[in-house]
Amino acid sequence: MTVSIALFTQDLRLHDNPVLHAARAAADRVVPLFVLDPAVEDAGFAAPNRQAFLADCLTDLDASLRRIGSRLTVRRGEPAEQTARVAAEATGTEAGGAATVHVAAGVSGFAQRREARLRALFGDRLHVHDASVTVVPPGRITPAGRDHYAVFTPYHRAWQQAPRRTVLRAPRALDTPGGLGSENLVLTGPLSPALPPGGETAARARWRRWDVDAYTEVHDDLAADATSRLSPYLHFGCLSPTELAERALRHDGEGAQAFVRQLAWRDFHHQVLAARPDAAHRDYRTRDDHWHRDEREAEAWRQGRTGYPIVDAGMRQLAEEGWMHNRARLLTAGFLAKNLYLDWRIGAAHFLSLLVDGDVADNQLNWQWVAGTGTDTRPNRVLNPLRQADRYDPDGAYVRRWVPELAHLPGRAAHRPWLLDADYPAPLIPPDALTDRLRHARGLD
């Protein structure tokens, strides 16, 4: 009787899962395994919101596995050591017998180190599967003479032409050895009040309800709140990006093309981080910034008390939902890094402390794009929060939803309360000085 281990990481699903598919094909019996790694907590990445979402994901995955005759084993500890221990228990041999291990390829420095430790223990019995977390694996397409693309447009052209694997069916049955003990995920810390439910079941239901055809018209409309909200499910792998791309393109409209372009952006950031893991905390392209330092301003930004309602609305949505509209992310990040000229790492850390979809590749590299230290070809661009508010929340509905103390202000007046309402905090920076700090620091005066 042969045994294989499907080591789940950021692929918590049954549908279109290369790891589970390969593990099932390789052996008579499969052990679905997830390891709670204390190193994630020690590094500060185990934010309470994501832990609560992860708990939902694991519960849902276990329920789905039980419906096909299997179950999820959850252990706590160093992933390679715990995988070896489970292999030994499942095979009844001290060294785990000839058990094979299957895992999805990751891109972060953390994932690369995990794979190296697994390789050291299992050697050629370890099988790493790409195109599980992304549509196109990092390194599959590269420009001449370089190991990754540094600009999105040429990457996107190559990405569109890259071959994609076939979408895989969910297994109908899975035989799993019995007697394997499991541990529970213990939740700690305060949670955002309105977190979405986690798990593949909730993810697929949301995807079925969402109208991808309307995406072009509504994706920047803050008040409409009509984006897919699939990012948390993509981060935890409750949905396959390959399956999403294939299903979206069946619609063959502008909305589908625009949505798939966002999946390409996600792959783009993953291939950058795979090549430059230190970009998680260092400037991808340094501008020799000497960041302004003001903890009072940073805390006002975190609390949604900057005096600019469109920025404050986004920050309050983040605190309430553990999620924020993408346009609001650009505005709030731009305000911190370009208008206040505070270090982008302050903002990136706060986002990661709350975001359910807090992904190192997407979060850190999007922050660097906004700050001008990343892959943006216009590093000194500044998004004026008032112009952005007028364009993407023209009636002030988004602001009134998340900043209730301004609910009495009509229309666009909600974006400039200092003209009508003396009770709202004064802007941290006067409207006529929104670009001064950046321009002076980077010698653009």
KAQUI-V147343 format. One record per backbone hydrogen bond with DSSP energy under -1.0 kcal/mol. CO is the residue of the C=O (numbers start at 0). NH is the residue of the N-H. E is the energy in kcal/mol with one decimal. If there is no record, write none. Layout:
BEGIN
((CO,NH,E) (CO,NH,E))
END
This chain:
BEGIN
((1,28,-2.0) (2,99,-1.4) (3,30,-2.5) (4,101,-3.0) (5,32,-2.7) (10,12,-2.2) (16,20,-2.5) (17,21,-2.4) (18,22,-2.4) (19,23,-2.2) (20,24,-1.7) (21,25,-1.5) (28,3,-2.3) (30,5,-1.9) (31,72,-2.7) (32,7,-3.0) (33,74,-2.1) (35,76,-2.4) (36,39,-1.7) (37,41,-2.8) (38,42,-1.8) (39,44,-2.1) (40,43,-1.5) (44,46,-1.6) (46,50,-2.5) (47,51,-2.4) (48,52,-2.0) (49,53,-2.9) (50,54,-2.3) (51,55,-1.7) (52,56,-2.2) (53,57,-2.8) (54,58,-2.2) (55,59,-2.6) (56,60,-2.6) (57,61,-2.5) (58,62,-2.1) (59,63,-2.3) (60,64,-2.4) (61,65,-2.4) (62,66,-1.4) (64,67,-1.2) (64,69,-2.8) (65,68,-1.4) (67,173,-2.4) (72,33,-2.5) (73,182,-2.8) (74,35,-3.7) (77,81,-2.6) (78,82,-2.4) (79,83,-2.2) (80,84,-2.1) (81,85,-2.5) (82,86,-2.4) (83,87,-2.1) (84,88,-2.2) (85,89,-2.7) (86,90,-1.9) (87,91,-1.8) (92,95,-1.3) (95,98,-2.2) (99,4,-2.8) (100,126,-2.9) (101,6,-2.7) (102,128,-2.7) (107,111,-2.4) (108,112,-2.1) (109,113,-2.0) (110,114,-2.3) (111,115,-1.9) (112,116,-2.0) (113,117,-2.2) (114,118,-2.5) (115,119,-1.9) (116,120,-1.3) (117,121,-2.8) (118,122,-2.3) (121,124,-2.3) (122,125,-1.6) (124,100,-2.6) (126,102,-2.1) (128,104,-2.6) (136,139,-2.1) (142,145,-1.9) (150,154,-1.2) (151,155,-3.2) (152,156,-1.9) (153,157,-2.0) (154,158,-3.0) (155,159,-2.3) (167,15,-1.8) (174,29,-2.9) (198,202,-2.0) (199,203,-2.7) (200,204,-1.7) (201,205,-2.3) (202,206,-2.4) (203,207,-2.0) (204,208,-1.6) (205,209,-1.7) (211,214,-1.6) (213,217,-1.6) (214,218,-2.2) (217,220,-1.4) (220,224,-1.1) (229,233,-2.1) (230,234,-2.4) (231,235,-1.8) (232,237,-2.3) (232,238,-1.3) (235,11,-2.0) (239,243,-2.4) (240,244,-2.4) (241,245,-2.2) (242,246,-2.8) (243,247,-2.7) (244,248,-2.2) (247,250,-1.8) (252,256,-2.3) (253,257,-2.4) (254,258,-2.2) (255,259,-2.6) (256,260,-1.8) (257,261,-1.2) (258,262,-1.3) (259,263,-1.9) (260,264,-2.1) (261,265,-2.0) (262,266,-2.2) (263,267,-2.7) (264,268,-2.3) (265,269,-1.9) (266,270,-2.4) (267,271,-1.8) (268,272,-2.4) (269,273,-2.3) (270,274,-1.3) (271,275,-2.4) (275,278,-2.4) (276,279,-1.5) (277,280,-1.9) (277,281,-2.3) (293,297,-2.1) (294,298,-2.6) (295,299,-2.0) (296,300,-2.2) (297,301,-2.3) (298,302,-2.3) (299,304,-3.1) (300,303,-1.1) (305,427,-2.3) (307,311,-2.5) (308,312,-2.9) (309,313,-1.3) (310,314,-2.1) (311,315,-2.1) (312,316,-2.2) (313,317,-2.1) (314,318,-1.8) (315,319,-2.1) (316,320,-3.0) (317,321,-2.2) (319,193,-2.9) (321,355,-3.1) (324,328,-2.0) (325,329,-2.0) (326,330,-2.0) (327,331,-3.0) (328,332,-2.4) (329,333,-2.5) (330,334,-2.2) (331,335,-1.8) (332,336,-2.8) (333,337,-2.6) (333,338,-1.4) (334,339,-3.1) (335,341,-2.7) (340,291,-2.4) (342,345,-1.7) (343,347,-2.7) (344,348,-2.1) (345,349,-1.6) (346,350,-2.7) (347,351,-2.4) (348,352,-1.3) (350,353,-1.5) (350,354,-3.4) (354,357,-1.2) (356,358,-1.3) (358,362,-3.1) (359,363,-1.8) (360,364,-1.6) (361,365,-1.8) (362,366,-2.2) (363,367,-2.1) (364,368,-2.0) (365,369,-2.3) (366,370,-2.6) (367,371,-1.2) (367,372,-1.6) (367,373,-1.6) (372,284,-3.4) (377,380,-1.9) (383,387,-2.6) (384,388,-2.0) (385,389,-2.3) (386,390,-1.8) (387,391,-3.0) (388,392,-2.0) (391,221,-1.7) (392,395,-1.9) (395,399,-2.4) (396,400,-1.7) (397,401,-1.7) (398,402,-2.7) (402,405,-2.4) (403,406,-1.9) (405,408,-2.0) (409,412,-1.7) (410,413,-1.5) (411,414,-2.0) (412,415,-1.3) (415,418,-1.8) (416,419,-1.3) (416,420,-4.5) (420,423,-1.0) (429,432,-2.4) (434,438,-2.4) (435,439,-2.5) (436,440,-2.4) (437,441,-2.5) (438,443,-3.4))
END
